[in-house]
Amino acid sequence: MASEAAVATDDRVIPGLYAKTIPSLDGIRAIAVGLVILYHFGFAAVPGDHGVLIFFVLSGLLITWLLLKEADRTGGVSLAQFYYRRALRILPAFYAFLGLALALLVVTKREVVWEQVWAAVLYVANYYNATHPEGTGTRALNHLWSLAIEEQFYLLWPLAFRSLRRNGARLTFALGATISAIWVYRAGLHLAGMNVRYIYSAFDTRADHLLIGCMTAVLLHGGVINSFWRRVTARAWMPLVTCVMFAASAMYGHDHLTYRHVAGYALDPVLAAVGIVQMIALGSTRLWCWLNARPVVWMGRISYSLYLYQQLGVSRFVFPTAPTVVRFPACIAVTFGLAAASHYIIERPFLRLKERAVARRPALPSVAA
């Protein structure tokens, strides 16, 4: 067992980022998807929306880290390979879920809102949610807004990264300026009376959460503010402080929209980024080794399918009139069963194609971002 101090022993402040398999990564995913599942089941005190926020920050960090390492090893970034790998990772499982969800809606004679369905198919479900009153869509598809945001990010960020990557200072400045501009823009929308669903769901109001993950990767890769990273990973208890601050901000923002939209949405992704780095650095300590336990890692590995199917599992398809003590374990069993089937039958065969595509390039860290 590693000591309670961070394990950085060389000039790489977070050595785990350079490992073949990044430690604690699946554990962090498990935490994020667990928050979402519990919230959607009906535990309103659980900050499920901040589980999505963790996914946003994590996606930005990992995608940018992979792009940086590819540029280091090959001298460039292949957009064709990037989009090919992303398509294999995301699209098969997504469209399989969408087909199954539609079939269940038809079989159970529930309403199918075709405008919402086409928005999901085209990965603009976030703007469907943003521009329609709550309750106008099908609950089983409502959560696809966040996947639309991620897909829009995957489309745009590699193009921007490739044009800016040769100058680290310019890349850092561009990220900082864009993040700051979104903070001001979002606060302005709130103060001008923009509806909550738009601010919550739109790419233009949430892109900074992904970009803060991007900025974290750029700072770590460039060795910027290393003294800060060393301080916040110096003791195993330090992530607890970050988690408490994150939870307190999330809970306060739940009932205070001005705080959430003006300050919380700026502060919370920063705390999430710091917490992610801390857990990667300290995952071998006694306090955080559970993040790398087999059941937690397995949950993290199927987290994409868990996120896809959790709305079917926790919606009223499963024992709709049963008491919570019966319905909750039944919903969890259905959710995990559907997610496991999706992961092993659909995701893994396509992931093997993705791994072959990676193998044709110089070796990169093995992560399923």
KOLKOLKOL-329325 format. One record per residue (C-alpha): x, y, z; residue number from 1. Coordinates in nm, 3 decimals, padded with zeros to 5 digits. Each point is the difference from the previous one (the first is absolute). Example, Ala and Ser with C-alpha at 12.3 -4.5 7.8 and 13.67 -1.06 7.14 Angstrom:
+---------+---------+---------+-----+
!       X !       Y !       Z !  nr !
+---------+---------+---------+-----+
!  01.230 ! -00.450 !  00.780 !   1 !
!  00.137 !  00.344 ! -00.066 !   2 !
+---------+---------+---------+-----+
//
This chain:
+---------+---------+---------+-----+
!       X !       Y !       Z !  nr !
+---------+---------+---------+-----+
!  00.000 !  00.000 !  00.000 !   1 !
!  00.131 !  00.343 ! -00.093 !   2 !
!  00.060 !  00.262 !  00.263 !   3 !
! -00.264 !  00.260 !  00.075 !   4 !
!  00.202 !  00.262 ! -00.182 !   5 !
! -00.020 !  00.046 ! -00.374 !   6 !
!  00.217 ! -00.235 ! -00.197 !   7 !
!  00.160 !  00.258 ! -00.225 !   8 !
!  00.370 ! -00.078 !  00.010 !   9 !
!  00.118 !  00.163 ! -00.322 !  10 !
! -00.073 !  00.307 ! -00.209 !  11 !
! -00.338 ! -00.142 ! -00.095 !  12 !
! -00.226 !  00.134 !  00.273 !  13 !
! -00.277 ! -00.255 ! -00.069 !  14 !
!  00.182 ! -00.313 ! -00.121 !  15 !
! -00.328 ! -00.191 ! -00.027 !  16 !
! -00.091 !  00.200 ! -00.309 !  17 !
!  00.294 ! -00.160 ! -00.179 !  18 !
! -00.096 ! -00.354 !  00.092 !  19 !
! -00.133 ! -00.244 ! -00.258 !  20 !
! -00.327 ! -00.007 !  00.193 !  21 !
! -00.068 !  00.319 !  00.195 !  22 !
! -00.076 ! -00.092 !  00.365 !  23 !
! -00.332 !  00.096 !  00.161 !  24 !
! -00.146 !  00.100 ! -00.336 !  25 !
! -00.275 ! -00.263 !  00.002 !  26 !
! -00.067 !  00.069 !  00.367 !  27 !
! -00.063 !  00.367 ! -00.080 !  28 !
! -00.236 ! -00.102 ! -00.280 !  29 !
! -00.182 ! -00.231 !  00.243 !  30 !
! -00.051 !  00.288 !  00.244 !  31 !
! -00.135 !  00.225 ! -00.275 !  32 !
! -00.248 ! -00.249 ! -00.144 !  33 !
! -00.104 ! -00.110 !  00.350 !  34 !
! -00.102 !  00.358 !  00.083 !  35 !
! -00.207 !  00.018 ! -00.319 !  36 !
! -00.177 ! -00.332 !  00.062 !  37 !
! -00.090 !  00.083 !  00.360 !  38 !
! -00.131 !  00.343 ! -00.096 !  39 !
! -00.212 ! -00.127 ! -00.288 !  40 !
! -00.149 ! -00.270 !  00.220 !  41 !
! -00.135 !  00.272 !  00.226 !  42 !
!  00.261 !  00.078 !  00.265 !  43 !
! -00.028 !  00.375 ! -00.048 !  44 !
!  00.274 !  00.080 !  00.254 !  45 !
!  00.260 ! -00.172 ! -00.220 !  46 !
!  00.164 !  00.248 ! -00.243 !  47 !
! -00.058 ! -00.203 ! -00.314 !  48 !
!  00.057 !  00.299 ! -00.226 !  49 !
!  00.348 !  00.023 !  00.147 !  50 !
!  00.064 ! -00.360 ! -00.095 !  51 !
! -00.045 !  00.121 ! -00.358 !  52 !
!  00.230 !  00.294 !  00.074 !  53 !
!  00.271 ! -00.245 !  00.114 !  54 !
! -00.039 ! -00.187 ! -00.329 !  55 !
!  00.041 !  00.328 ! -00.191 !  56 !
!  00.321 !  00.094 !  00.180 !  57 !
!  00.137 ! -00.352 ! -00.027 !  58 !
! -00.073 ! -00.015 ! -00.374 !  59 !
!  00.177 !  00.329 ! -00.064 !  60 !
!  00.302 ! -00.107 !  00.203 !  61 !
!  00.038 ! -00.345 ! -00.157 !  62 !
! -00.063 !  00.098 ! -00.360 !  63 !
!  00.248 !  00.286 !  00.026 !  64 !
!  00.256 ! -00.222 !  00.175 !  65 !
! -00.024 ! -00.254 ! -00.280 !  66 !
!  00.033 !  00.273 ! -00.263 !  67 !
!  00.305 !  00.143 !  00.178 !  68 !
!  00.166 ! -00.341 !  00.024 !  69 !
! -00.076 ! -00.075 ! -00.364 !  70 !
!  00.156 !  00.331 ! -00.101 !  71 !
!  00.306 ! -00.079 !  00.214 !  72 !
!  00.049 ! -00.344 ! -00.152 !  73 !
! -00.092 !  00.063 ! -00.363 !  74 !
!  00.054 !  00.372 ! -00.046 !  75 !
! -00.362 !  00.051 ! -00.100 !  76 !
! -00.364 ! -00.087 !  00.056 !  77 !
! -00.198 ! -00.217 ! -00.242 !  78 !
! -00.355 !  00.136 ! -00.010 !  79 !
! -00.116 ! -00.294 ! -00.209 !  80 !
!  00.131 ! -00.249 !  00.259 !  81 !
! -00.147 !  00.206 !  00.284 !  82 !
! -00.348 !  00.010 ! -00.149 !  83 !
!  00.019 ! -00.366 ! -00.099 !  84 !
!  00.090 ! -00.104 !  00.356 !  85 !
! -00.270 !  00.223 !  00.151 !  86 !
! -00.262 ! -00.138 ! -00.238 !  87 !
!  00.086 ! -00.358 !  00.095 !  88 !
! -00.006 !  00.088 !  00.368 !  89 !
! -00.329 !  00.189 !  00.002 !  90 !
! -00.234 ! -00.061 ! -00.290 !  91 !
! -00.076 ! -00.378 ! -00.003 !  92 !
! -00.110 ! -00.015 !  00.363 !  93 !
! -00.186 !  00.330 ! -00.029 !  94 !
! -00.210 ! -00.096 ! -00.299 !  95 !
! -00.064 ! -00.348 !  00.142 !  96 !
! -00.137 !  00.165 !  00.315 !  97 !
! -00.211 !  00.240 ! -00.204 !  98 !
! -00.148 ! -00.286 ! -00.202 !  99 !
! -00.083 ! -00.202 !  00.313 ! 100 !
! -00.150 !  00.304 !  00.174 ! 101 !
! -00.225 !  00.072 ! -00.297 ! 102 !
! -00.108 ! -00.364 ! -00.019 ! 103 !
! -00.093 !  00.002 !  00.370 ! 104 !
! -00.193 !  00.324 ! -00.037 ! 105 !
! -00.197 ! -00.141 ! -00.292 ! 106 !
! -00.065 ! -00.339 !  00.163 ! 107 !
! -00.117 !  00.162 !  00.325 ! 108 !
! -00.213 !  00.250 ! -00.196 ! 109 !
!  00.177 !  00.303 !  00.139 ! 110 !
!  00.031 !  00.327 ! -00.179 ! 111 !
!  00.287 !  00.035 ! -00.248 ! 112 !
!  00.099 !  00.364 ! -00.054 ! 113 !
!  00.158 ! -00.025 ! -00.343 ! 114 !
!  00.153 !  00.346 !  00.013 ! 115 !
!  00.189 ! -00.112 !  00.309 ! 116 !
!  00.098 ! -00.328 ! -00.166 ! 117 !
!  00.146 !  00.175 ! -00.305 ! 118 !
!  00.182 !  00.244 !  00.227 ! 119 !
!  00.158 ! -00.301 !  00.173 ! 120 !
!  00.089 ! -00.167 ! -00.330 ! 121 !
!  00.176 !  00.317 ! -00.118 ! 122 !
!  00.168 !  00.066 !  00.338 ! 123 !
! -00.179 !  00.328 !  00.065 ! 124 !
! -00.216 ! -00.129 !  00.285 ! 125 !
!  00.152 !  00.264 !  00.225 ! 126 !
! -00.159 !  00.277 ! -00.205 ! 127 !
! -00.330 ! -00.188 ! -00.013 ! 128 !
! -00.001 ! -00.004 !  00.381 ! 129 !
!  00.121 !  00.360 !  00.014 ! 130 !
! -00.281 !  00.134 ! -00.217 ! 131 !
! -00.296 ! -00.208 !  00.121 ! 132 !
! -00.182 !  00.021 !  00.333 ! 133 !
!  00.065 ! -00.278 !  00.248 ! 134 !
! -00.228 ! -00.297 ! -00.056 ! 135 !
! -00.040 !  00.041 ! -00.378 ! 136 !
!  00.235 ! -00.288 ! -00.080 ! 137 !
!  00.022 ! -00.368 !  00.088 ! 138 !
!  00.171 ! -00.060 !  00.333 ! 139 !
!  00.189 ! -00.301 ! -00.133 ! 140 !
!  00.187 !  00.230 ! -00.243 ! 141 !
!  00.038 !  00.316 !  00.208 ! 142 !
!  00.350 ! -00.085 !  00.120 ! 143 !
!  00.145 ! -00.009 ! -00.352 ! 144 !
!  00.057 !  00.376 !  00.016 ! 145 !
!  00.335 ! -00.052 !  00.174 ! 146 !
!  00.121 ! -00.246 ! -00.265 ! 147 !
! -00.089 !  00.258 ! -00.265 ! 148 !
!  00.221 !  00.254 !  00.178 ! 149 !
!  00.288 ! -00.246 !  00.011 ! 150 !
! -00.039 ! -00.085 ! -00.368 ! 151 !
! -00.001 !  00.370 ! -00.093 ! 152 !
!  00.316 !  00.040 !  00.204 ! 153 !
!  00.164 ! -00.299 ! -00.174 ! 154 !
! -00.085 !  00.157 ! -00.335 ! 155 !
!  00.143 !  00.345 !  00.074 ! 156 !
!  00.285 ! -00.037 !  00.250 ! 157 !
!  00.247 ! -00.209 ! -00.207 ! 158 !
! -00.021 !  00.259 ! -00.278 ! 159 !
!  00.079 !  00.282 !  00.243 ! 160 !
!  00.270 ! -00.205 !  00.172 ! 161 !
!  00.178 ! -00.081 ! -00.324 ! 162 !
!  00.013 !  00.365 ! -00.100 ! 163 !
!  00.132 !  00.115 !  00.340 ! 164 !
!  00.211 ! -00.289 !  00.130 ! 165 !
!  00.341 !  00.117 ! -00.128 ! 166 !
! -00.002 !  00.298 !  00.233 ! 167 !
! -00.071 ! -00.104 !  00.358 ! 168 !
! -00.041 !  00.356 !  00.124 ! 169 !
! -00.249 !  00.080 ! -00.275 ! 170 !
! -00.194 ! -00.320 !  00.068 ! 171 !
! -00.017 !  00.078 !  00.372 ! 172 !
! -00.104 !  00.360 ! -00.064 ! 173 !
! -00.271 ! -00.106 ! -00.247 ! 174 !
! -00.141 ! -00.247 !  00.250 ! 175 !
!  00.007 !  00.251 !  00.284 ! 176 !
! -00.160 !  00.273 ! -00.210 ! 177 !
! -00.276 ! -00.230 ! -00.126 ! 178 !
! -00.077 ! -00.135 !  00.346 ! 179 !
! -00.015 !  00.353 !  00.142 ! 180 !
! -00.222 !  00.120 ! -00.285 ! 181 !
! -00.247 ! -00.284 !  00.064 ! 182 !
! -00.008 !  00.087 !  00.370 ! 183 !
! -00.095 !  00.359 ! -00.083 ! 184 !
! -00.243 ! -00.108 ! -00.274 ! 185 !
! -00.180 ! -00.250 !  00.225 ! 186 !
! -00.028 !  00.250 !  00.288 ! 187 !
! -00.138 !  00.256 ! -00.244 ! 188 !
! -00.261 ! -00.243 ! -00.131 ! 189 !
! -00.114 ! -00.078 !  00.353 ! 190 !
! -00.021 !  00.363 !  00.104 ! 191 !
! -00.191 !  00.077 ! -00.320 ! 192 !
! -00.259 ! -00.262 !  00.093 ! 193 !
!  00.091 ! -00.286 ! -00.236 ! 194 !
! -00.191 ! -00.318 !  00.084 ! 195 !
!  00.172 ! -00.252 !  00.224 ! 196 !
! -00.027 ! -00.287 ! -00.252 ! 197 !
!  00.200 !  00.191 ! -00.257 ! 198 !
!  00.282 !  00.083 !  00.241 ! 199 !
!  00.003 ! -00.359 !  00.125 ! 200 !
! -00.008 ! -00.174 ! -00.338 ! 201 !
!  00.160 !  00.215 ! -00.270 ! 202 !
!  00.351 ! -00.061 ! -00.128 ! 203 !
!  00.079 !  00.372 !  00.001 ! 204 !
! -00.078 !  00.021 !  00.373 ! 205 !
!  00.171 ! -00.324 !  00.110 ! 206 !
!  00.304 ! -00.029 ! -00.230 ! 207 !
!  00.225 !  00.156 !  00.264 ! 208 !
! -00.043 ! -00.313 !  00.215 ! 209 !
!  00.166 ! -00.209 ! -00.270 ! 210 !
!  00.255 !  00.272 ! -00.070 ! 211 !
!  00.104 !  00.011 !  00.366 ! 212 !
!  00.090 ! -00.367 ! -00.040 ! 213 !
!  00.195 !  00.096 ! -00.314 ! 214 !
!  00.180 !  00.276 !  00.190 ! 215 !
!  00.090 ! -00.243 !  00.279 ! 216 !
!  00.162 ! -00.237 ! -00.250 ! 217 !
!  00.193 !  00.285 ! -00.167 ! 218 !
!  00.128 !  00.131 !  00.335 ! 219 !
!  00.108 ! -00.345 !  00.116 ! 220 !
!  00.166 ! -00.083 ! -00.330 ! 221 !
!  00.181 !  00.333 ! -00.012 ! 222 !
!  00.123 ! -00.020 !  00.359 ! 223 !
! -00.188 !  00.319 !  00.085 ! 224 !
! -00.090 !  00.069 !  00.366 ! 225 !
!  00.177 ! -00.320 !  00.105 ! 226 !
!  00.036 !  00.137 !  00.352 ! 227 !
! -00.381 !  00.018 !  00.024 ! 228 !
! -00.046 ! -00.359 ! -00.116 ! 229 !
!  00.265 ! -00.120 !  00.246 ! 230 !
! -00.174 !  00.179 !  00.287 ! 231 !
! -00.350 ! -00.133 ! -00.073 ! 232 !
!  00.127 ! -00.358 ! -00.041 ! 233 !
!  00.237 !  00.006 !  00.297 ! 234 !
! -00.231 ! -00.185 !  00.244 ! 235 !
! -00.265 ! -00.265 ! -00.048 ! 236 !
! -00.264 !  00.199 !  00.191 ! 237 !
!  00.017 !  00.299 ! -00.234 ! 238 !
! -00.255 ! -00.132 ! -00.254 ! 239 !
! -00.250 ! -00.014 !  00.290 ! 240 !
!  00.024 !  00.377 !  00.030 ! 241 !
! -00.058 !  00.038 ! -00.372 ! 242 !
! -00.298 ! -00.239 !  00.013 ! 243 !
! -00.160 !  00.187 !  00.290 ! 244 !
!  00.037 !  00.333 ! -00.179 ! 245 !
! -00.139 ! -00.152 ! -00.320 ! 246 !
! -00.300 ! -00.154 !  00.178 ! 247 !
! -00.073 !  00.317 !  00.199 ! 248 !
!  00.006 !  00.215 ! -00.314 ! 249 !
! -00.221 ! -00.248 ! -00.189 ! 250 !
! -00.260 ! -00.019 !  00.277 ! 251 !
! -00.009 !  00.377 !  00.052 ! 252 !
! -00.030 !  00.059 ! -00.373 ! 253 !
! -00.293 ! -00.241 ! -00.025 ! 254 !
! -00.226 !  00.250 !  00.179 ! 255 !
!  00.178 !  00.326 ! -00.092 ! 256 !
!  00.005 !  00.043 ! -00.376 ! 257 !
!  00.187 !  00.330 !  00.001 ! 258 !
!  00.283 ! -00.161 !  00.193 ! 259 !
! -00.005 ! -00.307 ! -00.226 ! 260 !
!  00.005 !  00.184 ! -00.331 ! 261 !
!  00.230 !  00.287 !  00.098 ! 262 !
!  00.245 ! -00.163 !  00.242 ! 263 !
! -00.073 ! -00.371 !  00.040 ! 264 !
!  00.036 ! -00.097 ! -00.364 ! 265 !
!  00.335 !  00.181 ! -00.003 ! 266 !
!  00.132 ! -00.145 !  00.329 ! 267 !
! -00.137 ! -00.355 ! -00.010 ! 268 !
!  00.184 ! -00.125 ! -00.314 ! 269 !
!  00.324 !  00.141 !  00.139 ! 270 !
! -00.056 ! -00.197 !  00.321 ! 271 !
! -00.089 ! -00.306 ! -00.208 ! 272 !
!  00.324 !  00.032 ! -00.198 ! 273 !
!  00.208 !  00.032 !  00.316 ! 274 !
! -00.178 ! -00.297 !  00.157 ! 275 !
!  00.057 ! -00.217 ! -00.308 ! 276 !
!  00.372 !  00.077 ! -00.001 ! 277 !
!  00.021 ! -00.067 !  00.374 ! 278 !
! -00.169 ! -00.338 ! -00.032 ! 279 !
!  00.225 ! -00.102 ! -00.288 ! 280 !
!  00.305 !  00.100 !  00.203 ! 281 !
! -00.118 ! -00.157 !  00.326 ! 282 !
! -00.183 ! -00.309 ! -00.127 ! 283 !
!  00.255 ! -00.235 !  00.154 ! 284 !
! -00.041 !  00.137 !  00.354 ! 285 !
! -00.209 ! -00.177 !  00.262 ! 286 !
! -00.266 !  00.270 ! -00.010 ! 287 !
! -00.059 ! -00.017 ! -00.376 ! 288 !
!  00.104 ! -00.350 ! -00.106 ! 289 !
! -00.369 ! -00.099 ! -00.017 ! 290 !
! -00.016 !  00.197 ! -00.325 ! 291 !
!  00.206 ! -00.280 ! -00.155 ! 292 !
! -00.195 ! -00.289 !  00.155 ! 293 !
! -00.134 ! -00.245 ! -00.258 ! 294 !
! -00.375 !  00.068 !  00.049 ! 295 !
!  00.055 !  00.377 ! -00.020 ! 296 !
!  00.226 ! -00.031 ! -00.304 ! 297 !
! -00.259 ! -00.222 ! -00.171 ! 298 !
! -00.273 !  00.255 !  00.069 ! 299 !
!  00.222 !  00.272 ! -00.145 ! 300 !
!  00.075 ! -00.204 ! -00.310 ! 301 !
! -00.368 ! -00.043 ! -00.079 ! 302 !
! -00.083 !  00.358 !  00.102 ! 303 !
! -00.081 !  00.115 ! -00.354 ! 304 !
! -00.262 ! -00.273 ! -00.038 ! 305 !
! -00.116 !  00.060 !  00.357 ! 306 !
! -00.058 !  00.363 ! -00.085 ! 307 !
! -00.187 ! -00.094 ! -00.317 ! 308 !
! -00.233 ! -00.251 !  00.164 ! 309 !
! -00.050 !  00.149 !  00.346 ! 310 !
! -00.304 !  00.201 ! -00.112 ! 311 !
! -00.168 ! -00.318 ! -00.121 ! 312 !
!  00.098 ! -00.180 !  00.319 ! 313 !
! -00.117 !  00.267 !  00.244 ! 314 !
! -00.305 !  00.118 ! -00.195 ! 315 !
! -00.343 ! -00.151 !  00.054 ! 316 !
!  00.065 ! -00.291 ! -00.236 ! 317 !
!  00.113 ! -00.211 !  00.299 ! 318 !
! -00.263 ! -00.088 !  00.265 ! 319 !
! -00.166 !  00.342 ! -00.031 ! 320 !
! -00.230 ! -00.040 !  00.301 ! 321 !
!  00.234 ! -00.194 !  00.229 ! 322 !
!  00.126 !  00.157 !  00.325 ! 323 !
!  00.348 !  00.149 ! -00.005 ! 324 !
!  00.149 ! -00.287 !  00.202 ! 325 !
! -00.094 ! -00.234 ! -00.287 ! 326 !
!  00.032 !  00.231 ! -00.297 ! 327 !
!  00.347 !  00.137 !  00.079 ! 328 !
!  00.189 ! -00.336 ! -00.007 ! 329 !
! -00.209 ! -00.108 ! -00.300 ! 330 !
!  00.087 !  00.321 ! -00.186 ! 331 !
!  00.368 ! -00.036 !  00.083 ! 332 !
! -00.001 ! -00.362 ! -00.118 ! 333 !
! -00.171 !  00.091 ! -00.328 ! 334 !
!  00.231 !  00.298 ! -00.057 ! 335 !
!  00.317 ! -00.202 !  00.060 ! 336 !
! -00.131 ! -00.293 ! -00.201 ! 337 !
! -00.078 !  00.215 ! -00.304 ! 338 !
!  00.330 !  00.188 !  00.034 ! 339 !
!  00.204 ! -00.319 !  00.030 ! 340 !
! -00.172 ! -00.148 ! -00.307 ! 341 !
!  00.068 !  00.320 ! -00.195 ! 342 !
!  00.363 !  00.009 !  00.111 ! 343 !
!  00.086 ! -00.361 ! -00.080 ! 344 !
! -00.217 ! -00.053 ! -00.308 ! 345 !
!  00.032 !  00.340 ! -00.169 ! 346 !
!  00.272 !  00.217 !  00.153 ! 347 !
!  00.282 ! -00.251 !  00.034 ! 348 !
!  00.004 ! -00.128 ! -00.360 ! 349 !
!  00.017 !  00.356 ! -00.126 ! 350 !
!  00.258 !  00.092 !  00.265 ! 351 !
!  00.222 ! -00.275 ! -00.139 ! 352 !
! -00.018 !  00.174 ! -00.339 ! 353 !
!  00.087 !  00.325 !  00.178 ! 354 !
!  00.300 ! -00.167 !  00.167 ! 355 !
!  00.123 ! -00.123 ! -00.338 ! 356 !
! -00.020 !  00.355 ! -00.128 ! 357 !
!  00.205 !  00.117 !  00.299 ! 358 !
!  00.250 ! -00.283 ! -00.055 ! 359 !
!  00.072 !  00.133 ! -00.347 ! 360 !
!  00.113 !  00.325 !  00.166 ! 361 !
!  00.286 !  00.034 !  00.252 ! 362 !
! -00.102 ! -00.129 !  00.344 ! 363 !
! -00.227 !  00.219 !  00.210 ! 364 !
! -00.140 ! -00.043 !  00.352 ! 365 !
! -00.274 ! -00.265 ! -00.002 ! 366 !
! -00.315 !  00.183 !  00.107 ! 367 !
! -00.358 ! -00.029 ! -00.115 ! 368 !
! -00.084 !  00.368 !  00.017 ! 369 !
+---------+---------+---------+-----+
//
